[in-house]
Amino acid sequence: MVRTSGVGWLGLFIAWGTSVMATAGSADEAPFRDLSLDRARQTAADAGKRFVLVDFYTVWCGPCKKLDETTWKDQAVRDWLSKEAVCLKVDAEKDEPLAAKYRINVYPTLLLLRPDGAEIDRLVGYRDAKTFLADAREALAGNDSLSRARKKLEGANANDPSLRMSYGDALAQKGRADEALSEYLWCFDHGLEHGMGFAGVRLSFLLSKIVQLGRTHPAAHEELRKRRDAAAKAIETRKAIFGTAMEFTALNSNLGEPEQTLVLFDRIKADKSQPSMIRRYLLDQALDQLLKAKRYKEAVAESDAKARVRERIARHEQTKEHFPNDANLRTYMKRQVSVEGAKYYEALLGSGDRTGAADVAAMLVAFDPSDAYSQLIAAAKRTGDTRAALALAEEASKTGKP
């Protein structure tokens, strides 16, 4: 029997406790290692691991942070990855050569590589623990994300625009740009024929995906410009519906060519046979360009600025209750009233209608003084009206609003 003094027992107890705490601490950390990719592949080969997982992230990426907070802390995920993989995290903006080598342009992208460097699959976007494990296991079994996306299109789902868009995503992620573009364009040209609920996605997420593809595959931008020009011709020849105007301006916005909206408006503004809804919509969408060119009188002459501001305020009041649980969205929507309303203030002030400008300013201040003053002051400065800007600043200081 080995005798141990009281101090000795205490020392053993402390050492045991320290060991337990260290183990508990390490259990809270995801199984990522500080290795180069080459070293990680060699380590995986030496240890008999099935794959290397590379989590490409950026510091500003919300879904990346959510992965860290949830999926990578899940015990089942940690246990499985510790058994099957060597895991790395790569800040794509710090290691640009590696991100470029693997065509990483969406975050997070989870790259699964065999120890010999062959790509097994890539999982793009946030996944909870259960979904990550299911997708990664499917990939290791030979059923990668492209195969899974293609399978979803079987049978009655063959023309589902949302599923075909996802299939296009999978093709793009695999570097098959021509095929991805073909799927995206089908969704843009025919998606509404198979689901009117696709309308909002078509002019937002789908267009952004095509523009993103066009950064490395110029044919994508060329195809969007063809559709933009066709929409412009339809509007000009009075063969367009209101949706065509929405399509035209959305294409210009996503292509980074908003000036084309003003170019078309200039061509049709004298044509009184144009549908009033289309003329008015194009004016709204061209307003920024008119203000930028300081064409204030034209902006005012083509619309009732005060009525437009009243409409925006009323629309906000009607829709704000639709999002009771999303405070951030409600704040954004409210701020947009001040942002957009200040444009009409700028047009009136720049055109010399100080009375009309004052009326609009009063409406916006009454609606949201916390944001209106800063927007109005900036608008006054853009017109070069220092007197109006100073008056607004003085009024804001008296009310205690910035």
C-alpha positions as CSV (number, residue, x, y, z in Angstrom):
1,M,0.0,0.0,0.0
2,V,1.4,3.4,-1.0
3,R,0.9,6.1,1.6
4,T,0.2,9.6,0.4
5,S,0.2,12.7,2.6
6,G,-2.8,15.0,2.9
7,V,-1.0,17.4,0.6
8,G,-0.4,14.6,-1.8
9,W,-4.1,13.6,-1.9
10,L,-5.0,17.3,-2.4
11,G,-2.5,17.5,-5.3
12,L,-4.0,14.4,-6.9
13,F,-7.5,15.8,-6.5
14,I,-6.6,19.1,-8.1
15,A,-4.8,17.3,-10.9
16,W,-7.8,15.1,-11.5
17,G,-10.1,18.2,-11.4
18,T,-7.9,20.0,-13.8
19,S,-7.9,17.1,-16.2
20,V,-11.7,16.9,-16.1
21,M,-12.0,20.7,-16.7
22,A,-9.6,20.5,-19.6
23,T,-11.6,17.6,-21.1
24,A,-14.8,19.5,-20.7
25,G,-13.3,22.6,-22.3
26,S,-12.1,20.7,-25.3
27,A,-15.5,19.1,-25.7
28,D,-16.9,22.6,-26.4
29,E,-14.5,23.1,-29.3
30,A,-15.3,22.0,-32.9
31,P,-12.8,19.4,-34.3
32,F,-10.9,21.9,-36.5
33,R,-7.2,21.9,-36.8
34,D,-4.6,24.6,-37.6
35,L,-3.0,22.9,-40.6
36,S,-2.3,23.7,-44.2
37,L,-4.5,21.8,-46.7
38,D,-1.5,19.7,-47.9
39,R,-0.7,18.8,-44.3
40,A,-4.3,18.0,-43.6
41,R,-4.5,15.7,-46.5
42,Q,-1.4,13.9,-45.4
43,T,-2.7,13.6,-41.9
44,A,-5.9,12.2,-43.1
45,A,-4.1,9.6,-45.3
46,D,-1.8,8.6,-42.4
47,A,-4.7,8.3,-39.9
48,G,-7.0,6.4,-42.3
49,K,-9.6,9.2,-42.3
50,R,-12.1,9.1,-45.1
51,F,-12.0,12.8,-46.1
52,V,-10.8,16.3,-45.4
53,L,-13.5,18.9,-44.6
54,V,-12.6,22.6,-45.4
55,D,-15.0,25.2,-44.1
56,F,-14.6,28.3,-46.2
57,Y,-16.0,31.3,-44.4
58,T,-15.7,35.1,-44.0
59,V,-15.8,37.1,-40.8
60,W,-18.9,39.0,-42.0
61,C,-20.9,36.0,-43.0
62,G,-24.0,35.4,-40.8
63,P,-24.6,31.8,-41.8
64,C,-20.9,31.0,-41.2
65,K,-21.3,32.3,-37.6
66,K,-24.5,30.2,-37.2
67,L,-22.6,27.1,-38.2
68,D,-20.0,27.8,-35.5
69,E,-22.7,28.4,-32.9
70,T,-24.8,25.4,-33.7
71,T,-23.7,22.7,-36.1
72,W,-20.0,22.6,-35.2
73,K,-21.0,22.4,-31.5
74,D,-23.3,19.5,-32.0
75,Q,-22.0,16.4,-30.2
76,A,-23.0,14.0,-32.9
77,V,-21.3,16.1,-35.6
78,R,-18.1,16.4,-33.6
79,D,-18.0,12.7,-32.9
80,W,-18.6,11.8,-36.5
81,L,-16.1,14.3,-37.9
82,S,-13.4,13.3,-35.3
83,K,-13.8,9.7,-36.5
84,E,-14.1,10.3,-40.3
85,A,-12.3,13.5,-41.2
86,V,-9.5,16.0,-40.7
87,C,-11.2,19.5,-40.5
88,L,-10.0,22.9,-41.4
89,K,-11.5,26.4,-41.3
90,V,-10.3,28.8,-44.0
91,D,-11.0,32.6,-44.1
92,A,-11.6,32.9,-47.9
93,E,-10.7,36.6,-47.8
94,K,-7.3,35.9,-46.2
95,D,-6.4,32.9,-48.3
96,E,-7.7,34.1,-51.6
97,P,-5.4,31.8,-53.7
98,L,-6.9,28.7,-52.1
99,A,-10.5,30.1,-52.4
100,A,-9.9,30.8,-56.1
101,K,-8.4,27.4,-56.7
102,Y,-11.6,25.8,-55.6
103,R,-13.9,28.5,-57.1
104,I,-15.3,29.5,-53.7
105,N,-17.6,32.5,-54.1
106,V,-20.5,31.7,-51.7
107,Y,-20.2,31.4,-48.0
108,P,-20.1,29.2,-46.2
109,T,-18.9,26.5,-48.6
110,L,-18.0,23.2,-47.0
111,L,-15.6,21.4,-49.3
112,L,-15.2,17.6,-48.9
113,L,-12.0,16.2,-50.3
114,R,-10.5,12.7,-50.4
115,P,-7.0,12.5,-48.9
116,D,-5.6,12.3,-52.4
117,G,-7.2,15.7,-53.2
118,A,-10.1,14.6,-55.3
119,E,-13.3,16.5,-54.6
120,I,-16.1,14.5,-53.2
121,D,-18.7,17.2,-52.9
122,R,-19.3,20.8,-51.7
123,L,-22.1,21.8,-49.4
124,V,-23.1,25.5,-49.9
125,G,-24.9,27.5,-47.3
126,Y,-25.9,26.9,-43.7
127,R,-27.0,23.4,-42.6
128,D,-28.2,22.3,-39.2
129,A,-26.5,19.3,-37.6
130,K,-29.0,16.8,-38.8
131,T,-28.9,18.0,-42.4
132,F,-25.2,18.3,-42.5
133,L,-24.7,14.8,-41.3
134,A,-27.3,13.5,-43.8
135,D,-25.8,15.4,-46.8
136,A,-22.2,14.6,-45.9
137,R,-22.9,10.9,-45.5
138,E,-24.8,10.9,-48.8
139,A,-21.8,12.5,-50.5
140,L,-19.4,9.9,-49.1
141,A,-21.8,7.1,-50.4
142,G,-21.5,8.5,-53.9
143,N,-24.7,10.5,-54.0
144,D,-23.3,14.1,-54.2
145,S,-25.3,17.4,-54.1
146,L,-25.6,17.4,-57.9
147,S,-27.1,13.9,-58.0
148,R,-29.5,14.8,-55.2
149,A,-30.6,18.0,-56.9
150,R,-31.1,16.1,-60.2
151,K,-33.1,13.4,-58.5
152,K,-35.5,15.9,-57.0
153,L,-36.5,16.8,-60.6
154,E,-37.8,13.3,-61.4
155,G,-41.4,12.8,-62.4
156,A,-44.0,15.5,-61.6
157,N,-41.3,17.9,-60.4
158,A,-39.5,18.1,-63.7
159,N,-40.6,21.7,-64.3
160,D,-40.7,23.0,-60.8
161,P,-38.8,26.3,-61.2
162,S,-37.5,26.3,-57.6
163,L,-36.1,22.8,-57.9
164,R,-34.6,23.6,-61.3
165,M,-33.0,26.7,-59.9
166,S,-31.4,24.6,-57.1
167,Y,-30.2,22.2,-59.8
168,G,-28.6,25.2,-61.5
169,D,-26.9,26.1,-58.2
170,A,-25.5,22.6,-58.0
171,L,-24.2,22.7,-61.5
172,A,-22.6,26.2,-60.9
173,Q,-20.9,24.9,-57.8
174,K,-19.4,22.1,-59.7
175,G,-18.0,24.5,-62.3
176,R,-20.4,23.5,-65.1
177,A,-21.3,27.0,-66.0
178,D,-23.0,26.5,-69.4
179,E,-25.3,23.9,-68.0
180,A,-26.0,26.1,-64.9
181,L,-26.8,29.1,-67.1
182,S,-29.2,26.9,-69.2
183,E,-31.1,25.9,-66.1
184,Y,-31.2,29.5,-64.7
185,L,-32.5,30.9,-68.1
186,W,-35.2,28.3,-68.3
187,C,-36.3,29.4,-64.9
188,F,-36.3,33.0,-65.9
189,D,-38.1,32.4,-69.3
190,H,-40.6,29.7,-68.2
191,G,-40.7,29.6,-64.5
192,L,-43.9,31.6,-64.2
193,E,-45.7,29.2,-66.5
194,H,-45.3,26.5,-63.9
195,G,-45.7,28.5,-60.7
196,M,-46.8,32.1,-60.2
197,G,-45.4,32.0,-56.7
198,F,-42.0,32.1,-58.4
199,A,-42.5,35.7,-59.4
200,G,-40.7,37.3,-56.5
201,V,-37.8,34.8,-56.6
202,R,-37.4,35.3,-60.4
203,L,-36.6,39.0,-60.2
204,S,-34.5,38.8,-57.0
205,F,-32.6,35.6,-56.1
206,L,-32.6,34.1,-59.6
207,L,-31.3,37.3,-61.2
208,S,-28.6,37.6,-58.5
209,K,-27.5,34.0,-59.2
210,I,-27.2,34.7,-62.9
211,V,-25.2,37.9,-62.3
212,Q,-22.9,36.0,-59.9
213,L,-22.4,33.4,-62.6
214,G,-21.6,36.1,-65.1
215,R,-18.6,37.3,-63.2
216,T,-16.7,34.3,-64.4
217,H,-18.9,33.3,-67.3
218,P,-19.6,36.4,-69.4
219,A,-22.3,34.7,-71.5
220,A,-24.6,35.0,-68.5
221,H,-24.5,38.8,-68.6
222,E,-25.0,38.8,-72.3
223,E,-28.1,36.7,-72.0
224,L,-29.6,39.1,-69.4
225,R,-28.9,42.1,-71.6
226,K,-30.7,40.3,-74.5
227,R,-33.8,39.9,-72.3
228,R,-33.5,43.5,-71.0
229,D,-33.3,44.9,-74.5
230,A,-36.3,42.8,-75.6
231,A,-38.3,44.1,-72.6
232,A,-37.4,47.7,-73.6
233,K,-38.6,47.1,-77.1
234,A,-41.9,45.7,-75.9
235,I,-42.4,48.7,-73.7
236,E,-41.5,51.2,-76.4
237,T,-43.9,49.6,-78.9
238,R,-46.7,49.5,-76.3
239,K,-46.7,45.7,-76.3
240,A,-45.7,45.3,-72.7
241,I,-47.7,44.5,-69.6
242,F,-46.8,46.0,-66.2
243,G,-44.7,42.9,-65.4
244,T,-42.5,43.6,-68.3
245,A,-41.6,47.0,-66.8
246,M,-40.8,45.3,-63.5
247,E,-38.6,42.8,-65.4
248,F,-36.8,45.6,-67.3
249,T,-35.9,47.6,-64.2
250,A,-34.9,44.6,-62.2
251,L,-32.5,43.5,-65.0
252,N,-31.0,47.0,-65.1
253,S,-30.6,47.0,-61.4
254,N,-28.9,43.6,-61.2
255,L,-26.7,44.3,-64.1
256,G,-25.5,47.5,-62.4
257,E,-26.9,49.6,-65.3
258,P,-29.7,51.7,-63.7
259,E,-29.1,54.5,-66.2
260,Q,-30.7,52.3,-68.9
261,T,-34.1,52.8,-67.1
262,L,-33.7,56.6,-67.5
263,V,-32.7,56.2,-71.2
264,L,-35.9,54.3,-71.8
265,F,-38.0,56.7,-69.8
266,D,-36.6,59.6,-71.9
267,R,-37.7,57.8,-75.1
268,I,-41.3,57.2,-74.0
269,K,-42.1,60.2,-71.8
270,A,-43.6,62.2,-74.6
271,D,-45.7,59.2,-75.7
272,K,-49.1,59.9,-74.0
273,S,-50.4,56.6,-75.3
274,Q,-48.2,54.7,-73.0
275,P,-50.1,53.0,-70.1
276,S,-50.0,55.4,-67.1
277,M,-48.9,52.6,-64.7
278,I,-45.8,51.8,-66.8
279,R,-44.9,55.5,-67.2
280,R,-45.3,56.1,-63.5
281,Y,-43.3,53.0,-62.5
282,L,-40.4,53.8,-64.8
283,L,-40.3,57.3,-63.4
284,D,-40.1,55.9,-59.9
285,Q,-37.3,53.6,-60.9
286,A,-35.5,56.4,-62.8
287,L,-35.8,58.9,-60.0
288,D,-32.3,58.3,-58.6
289,Q,-30.8,58.9,-62.1
290,L,-32.9,62.1,-62.6
291,L,-31.7,63.4,-59.2
292,K,-28.1,62.5,-60.0
293,A,-28.3,64.5,-63.2
294,K,-30.0,67.3,-61.3
295,R,-33.0,67.1,-63.6
296,Y,-35.2,68.3,-60.7
297,K,-38.0,70.0,-62.7
298,E,-38.5,66.9,-64.9
299,A,-38.8,64.7,-61.8
300,V,-41.4,67.1,-60.3
301,A,-43.3,67.7,-63.6
302,E,-43.8,64.0,-64.1
303,S,-45.3,63.1,-60.7
304,D,-47.2,64.6,-57.7
305,A,-44.3,64.4,-55.2
306,K,-46.4,65.1,-52.2
307,A,-49.0,62.5,-53.2
308,R,-46.2,59.9,-53.7
309,V,-44.9,60.5,-50.2
310,R,-48.4,60.3,-48.7
311,E,-48.8,57.0,-50.5
312,R,-45.5,55.6,-49.1
313,I,-46.5,56.5,-45.6
314,A,-50.0,55.0,-46.0
315,R,-48.6,51.8,-47.5
316,H,-46.2,51.4,-44.6
317,E,-49.0,51.8,-42.1
318,Q,-51.0,49.2,-43.9
319,T,-48.2,46.6,-44.1
320,K,-46.2,47.1,-40.9
321,E,-48.4,44.7,-38.9
322,H,-47.7,41.9,-41.3
323,F,-44.3,41.3,-39.7
324,P,-45.0,41.4,-35.9
325,N,-42.1,39.2,-35.0
326,D,-39.4,40.8,-37.1
327,A,-38.3,44.1,-35.5
328,N,-35.3,44.5,-37.9
329,L,-37.5,44.2,-40.9
330,R,-40.1,46.7,-39.5
331,T,-37.2,49.2,-38.8
332,Y,-35.9,48.8,-42.3
333,M,-39.3,49.3,-43.9
334,K,-39.9,52.4,-41.8
335,R,-36.5,53.8,-42.7
336,Q,-37.1,53.3,-46.4
337,V,-40.1,55.7,-46.2
338,S,-37.7,58.4,-45.0
339,V,-35.1,57.5,-47.6
340,E,-37.5,57.4,-50.5
341,G,-39.5,60.4,-49.3
342,A,-36.4,62.5,-49.1
343,K,-35.8,62.0,-52.8
344,Y,-39.1,63.8,-53.5
345,Y,-38.1,66.5,-51.1
346,E,-34.8,66.9,-53.0
347,A,-36.7,67.1,-56.4
348,L,-39.0,69.8,-55.1
349,L,-36.3,71.8,-53.4
350,G,-34.0,71.5,-56.4
351,S,-36.8,72.6,-58.8
352,G,-37.3,75.8,-56.7
353,D,-40.6,74.7,-55.0
354,R,-39.6,75.5,-51.5
355,T,-43.3,75.4,-50.3
356,G,-43.8,71.9,-51.7
357,A,-40.5,70.8,-50.3
358,A,-41.5,72.1,-46.8
359,D,-44.7,70.2,-47.0
360,V,-43.0,67.0,-47.8
361,A,-40.4,67.6,-45.0
362,A,-43.2,68.1,-42.5
363,M,-44.9,64.8,-43.5
364,L,-41.6,62.9,-43.1
365,V,-40.7,64.5,-39.8
366,A,-44.2,63.8,-38.4
367,F,-43.8,60.2,-39.6
368,D,-40.4,59.5,-38.2
369,P,-38.3,62.4,-36.8
370,S,-35.5,60.1,-35.7
371,D,-34.5,59.3,-39.3
372,A,-36.2,62.0,-41.4
373,Y,-34.0,64.9,-40.4
374,S,-30.7,63.2,-41.4
375,Q,-32.2,62.2,-44.8
376,L,-33.7,65.6,-45.5
377,I,-30.5,67.5,-44.5
378,A,-28.4,65.2,-46.8
379,A,-31.0,65.8,-49.6
380,A,-30.8,69.6,-49.2
381,K,-27.0,69.5,-49.3
382,R,-27.2,67.5,-52.6
383,T,-29.2,70.3,-54.2
384,G,-26.6,72.9,-53.0
385,D,-29.3,74.7,-50.8
386,T,-27.2,75.4,-47.7
387,R,-29.9,77.6,-46.2
388,A,-32.4,74.8,-46.2
389,A,-29.9,72.3,-44.8
390,L,-29.0,74.7,-41.9
391,A,-32.7,75.4,-41.2
392,L,-33.4,71.6,-40.9
393,A,-30.3,71.1,-38.7
394,E,-31.5,73.9,-36.4
395,E,-35.0,72.5,-36.2
396,A,-33.6,69.0,-35.5
397,S,-31.4,70.4,-32.6
398,K,-34.5,72.0,-31.0
399,T,-36.4,68.7,-31.1
400,G,-33.5,66.7,-29.8
401,K,-33.4,64.5,-32.9
402,P,-30.1,64.0,-34.7
